[in-house]
Amino acid sequence: MSEGSGMESTPLQNASNQWAKLLRTYQQTLDRWTPHVLQRWLALAGLLVVFFLRIVLAQGWYIVCYALAIYLLNLLLAFLQPKFDPSLEDDLLADEIEEGGDVVSPLPSQRDDEFRPFVRRLPEWQFWLSSTRATLVALFCTFSEIFDVPVYWPILVVYFFVLFALTMRRQIQHMIKYKYVPFDIGRKARYGNAAR
């Protein structure tokens, strides 16, 4: 600060300024990573490989690995689900019918109706960011003996795969029942007159 202002910066103000500068740098780094989808996911895959190598070579921290796997499964399910769940809309529609209200379907019923694109409950960017943060936290947890709880790891592996199979089956059944696909791979966007 200038000498003529009569105000001196306190250590708390200096720490606050440094923290704000660190947050700005962090946000700028994230903003630079945003358009690079493939590179972001490859970096996360590399980070997961490092994490799993750490688990396998150290032969420990199986609880940390299991917790990370469950968290990533939870994120995957949120990524695959629509933001506005059709089953909840069906329940609300049924309640409306029971109360004697007008029957208006929330989904398009004819070709003329408005197109509604698939909107995810968890956007791709948030999925990647949360997965990366969780993997980094799990990796740092493997450097502390506190988190190395002795467990019989084959039971955790079997339980995770059973849980994964059951939740994915339920999710796929939901996708089939309400006729939505959370991926746009292979779809072609057509604009304007299609008969050219």
Disulfide bonds with the S-S distance in Angstrom:
none
